[in-house]
Amino acid sequence: MDRRESLRTLVMGGMASGLFLTSCVSDKKSPVEEGDVLEERENYGRTPEEIERDEELMSETFFTKEEMAMIASLADIIIPEDEESVSATEAGVPEFIEFIVKDIPEHQLPMRGGLMWLNRESSKQFDRSFVEVSKENQLKIIDQIAYPQDFEKTSPGPTFFRRIKNLVVTGYFTSEPGFKYLDYRGNTPNVWDGVPEHVLKKHGMQYDEDLLKHAMDPSTRNEVMNWDDYQV
């Protein structure tokens, strides 16, 4: 099983998103009263306060350019491009992480501290910052913290890697390319051709033949039935 397929299995098992999709937390009360019906429109389902807060967060910057470059490198190490789908950066994962750390501030200190540690470790091992070393040397460091059995037990590296891996996986598999890769279709309407015949026979039941011809004709399955045209 390759890396992407392993992450896909993780997501499908429901293990990746729970900790990180608690976003858009606001202490402001919604003006919408229980029972109100909102007219469907752009941003439907978002209160004015939530929309305002999102716009405010989008206008702010938390990570520096170097930190964003590090996040992009890490994201593509965790989910690289392959023949089936695009890389994490192409799916907008770094931008997702930038938004999440502003939306959920408890990520800020661990993320910034982890990136600082990664740069120090890269300088210690290769005398250069993480984004300046070769891809091969980047992978050497990542292997040490992704599989830390032989790494320092007191190092913050493995803890940081688990955090950013979960953020990358969540960002990727909630993006449009991630949905396509999972073949996630959401609430997509499908076609129902009635109760199967063997189930009807099991319960000693059958459809009315006139109804069956009128309502369950496969050639008209995309048409909306007008019940006024049918009289039992």
Salt bridges, closest charged atoms under 4 A:
GLU5 OE1 - ARG8 NH1 3.94
GLU50 OE1 - ARG46 NH1 3.89
ASP54 OD2 - ARG46 NH2 2.62
GLU67 OE1 - ARG112 NH2 2.82
ASP82 OD2 - ARG4 NE 2.62
GLU98 OE2 - LYS102 NZ 3.66
ASP103 OD1 - ARG53 NH1 2.43
GLU121 OE1 - LYS124 NZ 3.44
GLU176 OE2 - LYS180 NZ 3.52
ASP183 OD1 - ARG185 NE 3.20
ASP193 OD2 - ARG221 NH2 2.76
GLU197 OE2 - LYS201 NZ 3.36
